[in-house]
């Protein structure tokens, strides 16, 4: 049996009748005054449905006001919210099926469309109590609960249909991720050098090097552009600039060899070289021999390294 389309007009008449009976109960003292509701606006929610003309911003305002609502495990509706939910449940013939409120009959796509129209209609009800004359206003808690019920049911059907999950807080464009959006790492990309001991320790080391004028000012803040903790291929930003070494070449060669030997840095020397310049010129450390007289000038490097065992 095919499900009937969700028709707010029909539900409006039912709610109107329920509210008339409710008003009589209020007058007689049977129904508390604060529980009185407002008839639901009769806007259509078919494929041609559009937000109410009186407030095109209702949907966004409603989503904004319920986004941060924290629900307890009971998820109890107020009497007003429960009244509306019972009318929706009967109108859509919803049944509790494997943990979800789903239409009793219809194909998965039909059930999905029915629930989606109803959820869209619900999100476009008035977002402000002062607009209650324009439709049915729900409290933050009630609206969050009902949207959550629709969302979980819609997404279990979307899983069956091979569709991406519905998140009302994201635009359709944000929810649509295609293969063309995935950027494949180029073979010639400059990859970051792995630092098994962690970026924080490496930053502390470079902070001391920067303080001593061994690297250009601001270098410490860009360490994340050149080094990474992951073992996966992690490209450096295309606009990143090499680390500029401001002292003698032998001091940088010694520093990097010590960091490699102590496993502070991984990777190949040829890859590491690309992340440094020597006073604005390309840096090459392969086959570089440190002279005996130069070794006597390495104490500043050694003192800094001792601070970072």
HUBEL-V781581 format. One record per backbone hydrogen bond with DSSP energy under -1.0 kcal/mol. CO is the residue of the C=O (numbers start at 0). NH is the residue of the N-H. E is the energy in kcal/mol with one decimal. If there is no record, write none. Layout:
BEGIN
[[CO	NH	E] [CO	NH	E]]
END
This chain:
BEGIN
[[6	10	-1.8] [7	11	-3.0] [8	12	-1.8] [9	13	-1.8] [10	14	-3.0] [11	15	-3.0] [12	16	-2.2] [13	17	-2.5] [14	18	-2.9] [15	19	-2.0] [16	20	-2.1] [17	21	-2.2] [18	22	-2.8] [19	23	-1.6] [20	24	-1.7] [21	25	-2.1] [22	26	-2.4] [23	27	-1.9] [24	29	-2.0] [24	30	-1.5] [31	34	-1.6] [32	35	-1.7] [45	48	-1.8] [51	54	-1.1] [54	57	-1.4] [56	60	-2.5] [57	61	-3.0] [58	62	-2.5] [59	63	-2.7] [60	64	-2.2] [61	65	-1.3] [62	66	-1.2] [65	68	-1.3] [77	81	-3.2] [78	82	-1.9] [79	83	-2.0] [80	84	-2.5] [81	85	-2.3] [82	86	-1.7] [83	87	-2.5] [84	88	-3.2] [85	89	-2.1] [86	90	-2.4] [87	91	-2.6] [88	93	-2.4] [92	103	-2.3] [94	101	-2.5] [96	99	-1.1] [99	96	-3.5] [101	94	-3.0] [106	110	-2.8] [107	111	-2.6] [108	112	-2.5] [109	113	-2.1] [110	114	-2.3] [111	115	-2.8] [112	116	-2.4] [113	117	-1.8] [114	118	-2.6] [115	119	-2.5] [116	120	-2.4] [117	121	-2.3] [118	122	-2.3] [121	124	-1.4] [127	130	-2.2] [128	131	-1.6] [130	133	-2.5] [131	134	-1.1] [138	142	-2.7] [139	143	-2.3] [140	144	-2.2] [141	145	-2.4] [142	146	-2.6] [143	147	-2.2] [144	148	-2.0] [145	149	-2.3] [146	150	-2.9] [147	151	-2.3] [148	152	-1.8] [149	153	-3.1] [150	154	-2.4] [151	155	-1.6] [152	156	-1.6] [153	157	-2.2] [154	158	-1.9] [155	159	-1.3] [156	160	-1.9] [157	162	-3.2] [166	169	-2.2] [170	174	-1.8] [171	175	-1.1] [177	180	-1.6] [178	181	-1.7] [185	188	-1.2] [189	235	-3.2] [192	227	-2.3] [193	265	-2.5] [194	197	-1.9] [197	201	-1.4] [198	202	-2.8] [199	203	-1.9] [200	204	-1.7] [201	205	-2.4] [202	206	-2.1] [203	207	-1.4] [204	208	-1.8] [205	209	-2.5] [206	210	-2.0] [207	211	-1.7] [208	213	-2.7] [209	212	-1.5] [213	245	-3.2] [215	218	-1.7] [218	221	-1.8] [219	222	-1.1] [221	224	-2.0] [222	225	-1.7] [222	226	-2.0] [225	192	-2.9] [227	194	-2.7] [233	191	-3.2] [236	239	-1.8] [242	276	-2.5] [243	215	-1.8] [244	278	-1.8] [247	251	-1.2] [248	252	-2.5] [249	253	-2.3] [250	254	-2.2] [251	255	-2.7] [252	256	-2.3] [253	257	-2.2] [254	258	-2.2] [255	259	-2.2] [256	260	-2.4] [257	261	-1.9] [258	263	-2.5] [258	264	-1.7] [259	262	-1.4] [267	271	-2.3] [268	272	-2.4] [271	274	-1.7] [272	275	-1.7] [274	242	-3.1] [276	244	-2.9] [277	280	-1.3] [280	277	-3.5] [284	287	-1.8] [290	294	-1.7] [293	296	-2.0] [294	297	-1.3] [297	301	-2.2] [298	302	-2.6] [299	303	-1.7] [300	304	-2.5] [301	305	-2.1] [304	307	-1.1]]
END
